[in-house]
Amino acid sequence: MLLALPMMAAAQTVTSPNGNISLTFSLTDGGRPTYEMTYKGKAVVKPSHLGLELARDKHASMGLNETDLMDGFQIADTQTSSFDETWQPVWGETRDIRNHYNELAVTLRQLKEKPVYKGSGNEPGLALDKQERTIIIRFRVYDDGMGLRYEFPQQRDLNYFLIKEEHTEFAMAGDHTAWWLPGDYDTQEQETQQSRLSEIRGRFGEAVNWGNSSVAVFSPTGVQTSLQMKSDDGLYINIHEAACLDYATMHLELVDAQTKALTTKLEGNSNAYTPNPKPSPYPLPAPFTFVSHLTPDATGLKGAMQTPCTTPWRTVMVSDDARDMLSSNLILNLNEPCKLEDTSWIHPTKYCGVWWEMIVGKSSWNYTDEFPGIKLDQIDWTKAKANGRHGANNEKVRRYIDFAADNGLDQVLVEGWNVGWEDWANMWKRDVFDFVTPYPDFDLKALNEYAHQRGVKLLMHHETSSSTQNYERHLHDAFALMNRYGYDAVKTGYVGDIIPRGDHHYSQSMNNHYLYVVKEAAKHHIMVNAHEATRPTGICRTYPNMVGNESARGTEYEAFGGSRPDHTCILPFTRLQGGPMDYTPGIFVTKLSEWSDNTSWARITLAGSLALYLTMYSPLQMAADLPEHYERFMDAFQFIRDVACDWDDSRYLEAEPADYITVARKAKGTDNWFVGGKCDENGHTAVVKLDFLDKGRKYECTIYADAPDAHYEKNPQAYTITKRTVKAGQTLKIKEAPGGGFAISLMAK
Amino acid sequence: MLLALPMMAAAQTVTSPNGNISLTFSLTDGGRPTYEMTYKGKAVVKPSHLGLELARDKHASMGLNETDLMDGFQIADTQTSSFDETWQPVWGETRDIRNHYNELAVTLRQLKEKPVYKGSGNEPGLALDKQERTIIIRFRVYDDGMGLRYEFPQQRDLNYFLIKEEHTEFAMAGDHTAWWLPGDYDTQEQETQQSRLSEIRGRFGEAVNWGNSSVAVFSPTGVQTSLQMKSDDGLYINIHEAACLDYATMHLELVDAQTKALTTKLEGNSNAYTPNPKPSPYPLPAPFTFVSHLTPDATGLKGAMQTPCTTPWRTVMVSDDARDMLSSNLILNLNEPCKLEDTSWIHPTKYCGVWWEMIVGKSSWNYTDEFPGIKLDQIDWTKAKANGRHGANNEKVRRYIDFAADNGLDQVLVEGWNVGWEDWANMWKRDVFDFVTPYPDFDLKALNEYAHQRGVKLLMHHETSSSTQNYERHLHDAFALMNRYGYDAVKTGYVGDIIPRGDHHYSQSMNNHYLYVVKEAAKHHIMVNAHEATRPTGICRTYPNMVGNESARGTEYEAFGGSRPDHTCILPFTRLQGGPMDYTPGIFVTKLSEWSDNTSWARITLAGSLALYLTMYSPLQMAADLPEHYERFMDAFQFIRDVACDWDDSRYLEAEPADYITVARKAKGTDNWFVGGKCDENGHTAVVKLDFLDKGRKYECTIYADAPDAHYEKNPQAYTITKRTVKAGQTLKIKEAPGGGFAISLMAK
């Protein structure tokens, strides 16, 4: 701070409403926008530059804007303001959300000479012309963090531009501990790494090994957001983004002692995909600085913009209390209010589904094994030879419908109902599914009618195989079919490489696609739960029919070799910052070899599985295991029946990244509370102070806990169920087994 | 021949029905498929290899097929057969088309060791495994040429594959004269070059200069098809392709004395775009050999295939009479029969339109100049300030409707009717048009009603700005709107770079897109005339609602600096081989400065303009000039009123590439004939023997000819109209001025 301040000219400072956070903006180093951030006087972000490199385009009309928006700026205006509003989400962790911040908007003017194309010849002459461009950098400072974004007003010299790279820096104050995923243009399903920042490069090879699911990494110090860190002096710091709409998803590239250029090509790594990596011409920041790295399109560029427009918000959350990381609404608050006029058709949902048995390998999505490959318009499905393993058959779906109807579940997901699964993945097939033709053993009409008779709905499944052009071509008919048969929710999937080839899951065009699907779905009153799509950034506030995403390593990996027991104690700090995850919890029979040839096993106790319905907030909750497995443990399954998935209030009682999380939530429109606690492989004793209950009122308390000898590997199904009456002011101490947890229901009397 | 034959093993020969053409297949050089072709004993194609290089894919499942289909083949089977059928096109140059060929199908087996991925680790081990793959090379030999294609049956070791490059060779027997366009992934609107094959490299720089419209050339000897050539011994040879459906468009790369590798990167040429050019590992063919070069996708690959499938047909037409090049139906015959059950709604069409005045610069497509840029959802068009130059306004459109109704034209094209033209081109805007919202001065409902009252229709215009994703998103609503208001034809446009970025106009995915639009249009009973789309390859036989394409340098270039007078004497030999062109002829006022600020001028006489309605066959014919210009020459315009655009018979009377073309056509369902002759800058005296007329019958003959002093530059509007009665057996000698031509109507009495 002392060193940095003398460099600054005309610094502007804005503080959070409670004064804990201070943010200072200035121009340094030849007119480069620079900011820094403190929390209770401690440096959170040391002086860091802001700016964008623009790409030169072959079209003269675009060439107007090819000079970078990196330096040469002057401050033209600064505006400060305050905002305080309380709003109600359509669904969420709390009934009310307060959006309270102080704002600093800095208008910057850049006067530059630009190369201009003169004439229209084959080798047009270059000349220099003066241009004047204006951008605004807007900061919103909350009590639990800040957001900043670039805004580009419409103006003569900045109408259309191509982004070569965004250079938003986050200079960390020390060698923090970080929970990170390798930066990847196509997946975020890796196991989280925990290390010092200085250790990222050394750990990177291990982090991207094939078993860890990496596909397209770009730098040996590239990591994903939301990135959770902890400093040696006890600050919890989280970097993410909000409102990433028609813009590429941001990764972070760490500058360390060995960094020679941004972006470094990953030599000798067959997973690395770096289209035309060109080091930035700008000086490297100091070590421990993260620099934004956007997901490229097929040509290596990062985005095409038209003014007026803005970037997403770049967010830094900070607190000395880890629980504040989990209760923060900063990401939601930085998104636009709901744009749907009618939201009455959007509802939180509990569901089961014909799914886990395919994931485990016991049954198949595809109907036949008869053909080496299929073309949808050339198969007579009624004559195809059934393989006898097809999961989505009439009998089985009826069984699931009955189970859902009998056990308070709202919907039944059925995967593999539609033709095309015979050769759906990684074949570069464009016309892979039509989303309307059922397999011959799936009676679309009769099954929906049966479900509706029993008071439940089927939940639609659209695996796109990442052939997005094909999905968009069929979207209208697919949604019309859903409306016709009474579906109101769809789980979409984006497995495999994007078609058109060369594009990536997290590019600007794909982010546009995901949102296009959500908007089209809203027109049909359809809720969307997108798997393998980009990580969410709070846009469910604006489009609350986006009720879920996967975008992380979900329960399916318990069948693919397993995830570490601390995985679910990390996700709420990272992946869940941007929006709910369809984690598909509820595996009661964790040793898959008990009922299949799969030797993988879930690293969790049965009581721990119940806890996830609280610690992994989502308006969409699956009971993922098989009905026959639940029927062996109906006393425990009672909690899944009882637990809400929409809330009037949430209180994070205990939290430490990768160690434990304890949360109490009040069910929407009721006086009932539910409490869940989840811990890592070391176990934990939760202390639950019941001070959130109504004073003087009695509650019927049911505690689903690990048995004393429970253990995620050795004894996962050992649990106890205890009932008692409690009231406010009491304290419950609950022992969680290694890889375990607990769940409590508190029914107001 | 003598040198080549000893190398061949088990050669198979098939001849054309009349015996003039002979085609021989063999395996040479280590099992490489090889063919050669003669015409009346003269070499047309010297021994030439066939094969495909496949790309290695990161997915193990695809990796099965990564070894090339280039060599190591054995002949497993050969089949010969004959075919003779006469079919009737929905529209065309003749009522009947004979499809008569002898066929040779060679089944080839390739036994190879392939590298196989073992395991699924990050660095999977490679092992060798045996694979057996079968392909079929099918030859169809006609009296006027041949077609060959690769067929890939479904089989264990060849299910999905990526094409790195197709290596179909065409070894020319000498240093022919060629009429060529620079090979380009995105345009075919250049002026044709005429040179020896050996001169292509030296002329290439001139050929691609900016004024010649090149965009994305790939090799200094790369040329486009259809490529017309003439040998020193008087053979006319044409190379093209037929039935290019879901496959990349083929270019040709010439091997000359300086060729060191295929593909050569174009150093120092700012127009060159060569993604990852990698020379083929296979030996270079002899000089004067053309090798196929497919249009790449954004990643540089050429195609993704799933068996069973085929390539398009690669065609070589040959004759010692240039007229046979024009009357050939080889390309149509190699396409599949019509797939539309009901074609009653498809009809040839004469039209005028609000278009030429925008091309010339006198009025504008866009409605307002108020904004630096627009976003469709953020403009209140009723409040936008009109620029006063908007062409597609109610008053003007009514004027055109009246002109069409009064003068026997069927439809009125209106460009610029829909919002979005303010910043439509080359801005990388995805959401550029919605195709349903008219500008405020275009009353969609009233104008259609008025047109229908007057017995004409409006012709829809959908400029996509090459934002294909946007067009596909709006296609359903756009066609529904056309149906609602009574449009039955659409002119589409693909100006500018393809979005998604990195793709090209002639790639596999774009060819799929164009056909997707045609198929979707057919469902709505809509005819399609696609501009800037890929060059046609006869698929109008299969989908006859594809009534036109641009895909070459059209009349618009007469306003952009002009085209050479011989241009229209070349197009029928080249561009028109694959299907009709919407050339938009009929410019009567050739000096644009007479009525605008545009100093460009059309290199054609007025009588020559009339000739184009016959020499440039199309079921869609525009009268492109302004109504007020036609009203100055109503006696000449009478021919445009009278001339048919669908035919029972066509006779090419005279032809020489780039020199002259004379053709007589019999109007469909009548006894009337029309004759047209067009020549280059040197003039020509046409000799029209009226032996095609019914014997003993009298015809009212009207001759629209160049006046004696006519000249395309000095005196273009000097024409004579002569009426007389003629009968079969008579001969007309008609003098065509430099850049001129003539037109004759022969009305049976």
Contacts between the chains, C-beta under 8 A, distances in Angstrom:
chain1	res1	chain2	res2	distance
A	57	B	428	7.6
A	58	B	270	7.7
A	59	B	426	4.3
A	59	B	427	7.9
A	59	B	497	8.0
A	61	B	425	8.0
A	61	B	426	5.6
A	61	B	427	6.7
A	62	B	426	6.8
A	62	B	427	6.8
A	62	B	428	7.2
A	120	B	210	6.1
A	121	B	209	7.7
A	121	B	210	5.2
A	121	B	211	7.9
A	122	B	208	7.5
A	122	B	209	5.0
A	122	B	210	4.2
A	122	B	269	7.9
A	122	B	270	6.8
A	122	B	271	6.6
A	123	B	270	6.3
A	154	B	371	7.6
A	154	B	372	5.6
A	154	B	373	6.4
A	155	B	372	7.1
A	156	B	372	6.3
A	159	B	372	5.0
A	159	B	373	4.5
A	159	B	423	7.5
A	159	B	427	7.7
A	160	B	373	6.7
A	160	B	423	7.7
A	160	B	427	4.5
A	160	B	428	6.6
A	160	B	429	7.4
A	162	B	428	6.7
A	208	B	122	7.4
A	209	B	121	7.7
A	209	B	122	4.9
A	210	B	120	6.1
A	210	B	121	5.2
A	210	B	122	4.1
A	211	B	121	8.0
A	270	B	58	7.7
A	270	B	122	7.0
A	270	B	123	6.4
A	271	B	122	6.5
A	297	B	500	7.1
A	297	B	501	5.4
A	297	B	502	6.9
A	298	B	298	3.6
A	298	B	299	6.6
A	298	B	500	6.6
A	298	B	501	6.4
A	298	B	502	3.9
A	298	B	503	7.7
A	299	B	298	6.6
A	299	B	501	5.0
A	299	B	502	4.3
A	301	B	501	6.8
A	304	B	428	3.9
A	304	B	429	7.7
A	304	B	430	7.6
A	304	B	501	7.4
A	306	B	373	5.7
A	306	B	375	6.9
A	306	B	427	6.9
A	306	B	429	6.2
A	307	B	372	7.9
A	307	B	373	6.8
A	371	B	154	7.7
A	372	B	154	5.6
A	372	B	155	7.1
A	372	B	156	6.3
A	372	B	159	5.0
A	372	B	307	7.9
A	373	B	154	6.4
A	373	B	159	4.5
A	373	B	160	6.7
A	373	B	306	5.7
A	373	B	307	6.8
A	375	B	306	6.9
A	423	B	159	7.6
A	423	B	160	7.7
A	425	B	61	8.0
A	426	B	59	4.3
A	426	B	61	5.5
A	426	B	62	6.8
A	427	B	59	7.9
A	427	B	61	6.7
A	427	B	62	6.8
A	427	B	159	7.7
A	427	B	160	4.5
A	427	B	306	6.9
A	428	B	57	7.6
A	428	B	62	7.1
A	428	B	160	6.6
A	428	B	162	6.6
A	428	B	304	3.9
A	429	B	160	7.4
A	429	B	304	7.7
A	429	B	306	6.1
A	430	B	304	7.6
A	430	B	509	7.7
A	430	B	512	7.2
A	469	B	469	7.2
A	469	B	472	7.1
A	469	B	509	7.6
A	472	B	469	7.1
A	472	B	472	6.2
A	472	B	473	6.2
A	473	B	472	6.2
A	473	B	516	7.2
A	476	B	476	5.5
A	497	B	59	8.0
A	500	B	297	7.1
A	500	B	298	6.6
A	500	B	500	5.2
A	500	B	503	6.4
A	500	B	509	5.9
A	501	B	297	5.3
A	501	B	298	6.4
A	501	B	299	5.0
A	501	B	301	6.8
A	501	B	304	7.4
A	502	B	297	6.9
A	502	B	298	3.9
A	502	B	299	4.3
A	502	B	502	5.8
A	503	B	298	7.7
A	503	B	500	6.5
A	509	B	430	7.7
A	509	B	469	7.6
A	509	B	500	5.9
A	512	B	430	7.1
A	516	B	473	7.2
